Amino acid sequence: MEEFKCSRDIKEDDFIAVPMGHLDKTVFDRIVKSGYNKASYPKEAISDKDGFQTIFYFDYSSDEKKLQENVKRAFEDIQCGKIHRIKGFVQTGVDTKVEINATRQELSVKAVESDKAVLIVIGEQLNRDSIKKYFGEPSL
């Protein structure tokens, strides 16, 4: 809240924390009467150059191991820009596809059945030329 300069001050009294075995009518009534609290915060303008960007690779295919390596390397390469997420469905073999969902902290890859094959790179100040080193020429 502080980071976004929100006027709302959350206090310990704002939480209802009791062991499950101690839920009685008094506690339940507090839960029923709880609600939404409005608070204001300054809305900062976002310019096109500061906003999120998305790069698409339609009909994308790659060896699964190479895909994982390239995703990790793209996140580490500061020349690529501020990549926040890489996700999509990737053709990894003649009859196989994986779903990839990656952030700087986590990389998840699992087999899926999907008609689509698309890889999406999401971030800020993305450098298409640097990202090409890892995934090739983008579709969009």
N, C-alpha and C positions, 0 to 999 in steps of 0.2 A: 504494500500500500504506500509506504514511504517512497519507494523507488519511483512510483508514478505520480507522486505528489497528490495522493488522494486525501481528502479531508476526513475520511472515516478512520476512527481510532478503535481498533479491536482490543477488547479487554478480556481478561480471564472470565468475567461474568457472562460474556457472550457465548460461552461454550456450555453445553450440558454433557457432563461426563460422569456417569455412574456405572458401576458393574451391572451386568445384565440381570443378576439376581435381585437387584435393588430397585428395579423399575416399578414404581408404585404410582398411584393416581396423581400425586403431586408432581412427580417428574413428568409423567405423561401429559398432564395439563400444560406444563411449561413447553413441551415439544409442540403440542397442538397450537399454542398461542405464539410460537416463534414465527418469524417471517422475514421478509426482505427489508433491508435498510438501505435507503438511497444515500449516495454520497457523490460529491462532485470531484472531478479531477480535470486538469487542463488537457485538452485534446490537441496534440501537436500535429501540425500539417506534415504530410508525407509528400516529398517531391518524387517525380519519376525516377530520378537517379538514386534515391535512397530506398525505394520500395523493393518488394520482393520480385524476383525474376524466376521464370521457369523455362527450362530448355527441354525439349521433347525429342526422343529418338523412337520413331515408329518402326514397327517390325524389327525390333532390336534382337540380335542373337549374339551369344558369346558362350565360350566354355565356362562352366560354373566356377571353377577355381580361379580362372583369369578374371572373371567378373568381380569376385570378392577382392582379389588383389588390387584391381583398378579402382574400385570404390574406395578402399582404404587409402590408396595413394592419392586419389583426387582430394579427399578430405584433408590430407596432410600437406598438400601443395598450396601454399599461400598465393601462388600465381593464378589459381583457379577462381579466387574470390572467396566470399564467405558462404560456403556451401552449408546449408542447414539440413537437408534431407535428400536422399537418393532413393527412389522407390519405383516399383513397376513390376511387369511380368516380362520375363526374358526367355527366349527360345534357347535352350541349352543343348538340344540334340534334335534328331529328326522327329521324335514323338514326345519330347520332354520339355516342360517349362517350369521355371521357378518364380516364386514371388519374392522380391527383395524389398526390404524396408530397412534403411540405414540412416543413422545419425552419427555424430562424432562419437557418441558413447556406446552405441549398440548397433549390431548388424544381425539381421534376421533373414535367413534364406530357407524357403520350404517349397517342396514340390507342389504344383497346382495343375489343375486342368482349366485352361482358359483359351478362348478364341483369340484373344488379343496378345500382342507382344509389344510393349512400350516401356521405355525407361524414361524417368522424369528426374531432372536435377533441379532442386529448388534452393534458392539462396538470394544473396544480395551482392551487388557489384560483381556479378559473374563474368568471367573472362572466357568467352566461347573458344578462342584459339587455344588456351591452355587446357580447357576441358576436353577438346578434341583429341589431345594426346592419349587420353584414357578410354574414350568411348567412340571416337570417330566423328564424322560430320553429322551435326544434328539435323533433324527434320524440320524443326521449328525453333 
